[in-house]
Amino acid sequence: MRRLPWVLLGALVLVQVCYPLASDRALFSVATVVLGYLFSIVHAFLSRGLPALLALLGVTVGGFLIEALGVATGFPFGSYSYSGALGPQLLGVPLIIPLAWTWMAWPAWLAATRLGSSRWARIAVGAFGLAAWDLFLDPQMVAEGYWRWLDPTPALPGLPGIPAANFLGWLGFAVLVMALLSTVGGLSTGDDRPALALWFWTYASSVLAHAVFLDLPASAAWGGVTMGLVVLPLAVRLARRRPA
């Protein structure tokens, strides 16, 4: 069981490597999210037990509710709608979408625990890191036609089709997600290296894919700089703690 997170991470990396070459990218998108979701809930349970698992399930439920609210009212992400490419929907939300919130929330939180000196600092760092990931996610998914905004202005420079308010909405909900995860408590009883490896892989592979394979240089720059504000200090801190 201790090796299972590594196995899931390996499968996730393989699917993501194949994504730019796939003819049916929607299938690979769904597979990526499912594998990422399984990774996070399995790692959370193995490393911190039932409280962490329940917290992540709470993130899943919360992610669905905020998406359903967003589709119905336009708050807090702006008025948008999903295509049917990502599979079954409930209340206009593909069931795969809340799993994506959960997938990346867990490694973002573990990164924050190593950078923040207090609970609120960790919440802030984790929320910023999770929201920064959306600067990769939304441009890629909009380019694929998986969802669209009805009024995508004002937008960030180089990221047309996505209102800037969407990223603020992500940040606001990410604060709630990190506040929930901060209640888990307890030190790891397992190995956090797979989750931190996922965090670094997501960052590096996203910058590379957007810049080289997906023809999305603006999101490569926005995500690279913004998410890098969490990823790079963590890399430095972990490197300093490594025994000589």
URKAPE-V605565 format. One record per pair of residues at least 12 apart in sequence whose C-alpha atoms are under 8 Angstrom apart, sorted by the first residue. I is the first residue (numbers start at 1). GAP is how many residues later the second one is. Records with the same first field share a line. If there is no record, write none. Layout:
I: GAP  GAP
This chain:
2: 44  188  189
4: 38
5: 34  37  38  189
6: 188
8: 27  28  30  31
9: 26  27  30  185  189
11: 24
12: 20  23  24
15: 13  16  17
16: 12  16
20: 189  193  194
26: 59  60
27: 59
29: 57
30: 56  66
33: 63  66  67  70
34: 62  65
36: 64  67  68
37: 62  63  65  66
38: 65
39: 64
40: 62  63  64  66  67  155
41: 12  15  62
43: 152
44: 62
46: 143  144
47: 141  142  143  144  145
48: 138  139  140  141  142
51: 133
52: 129  132
55: 125  126  129
56: 46  50  125
57: 45
59: 39  42  43  118  121
60: 38  39  41  42
61: 37
62: 36
63: 34  35  36  38  39
64: 29  31  33  34
67: 26  31
68: 23  24  25
71: 21  22
75: 94
76: 89  90  93  94
77: 88  89  90  91  92  93
78: 71  73  74  85  87  88
79: 70  71  72
80: 67  68  69  70
81: 66  67  68  69
82: 12  64  65  66
83: 62  63  64
84: 62
85: 61
86: 60
104: 26  95
105: 21  25  72  73
106: 89
107: 88  89  91  92
108: 18  19  21  22  91
109: 13  14  17  69  72
110: 82  85  86
111: 15  85  88  119  120  123
112: 13  14  118
114: 120
115: 118  119
119: 63
122: 56
123: 52  55  56  59
124: 51  54
125: 105
126: 48  49  52
127: 44  45  47  48  50  51
128: 43  46  99  102
129: 97  98  100  101
130: 41  44
131: 36  39  40  43
132: 91  94  95
133: 70  90  94
134: 33  36  89
135: 32  84  87  88
136: 70  74  83  84  86  87
138: 24
139: 20  23  77  80
140: 70  74  76
142: 19  20
148: 13  14
149: 12  13  14
151: 12
152: 12
157: 61
158: 60  61
159: 59  60
199: 32
200: 31
203: 21  24  25  28
206: 14
207: 13  14  16  17
208: 12
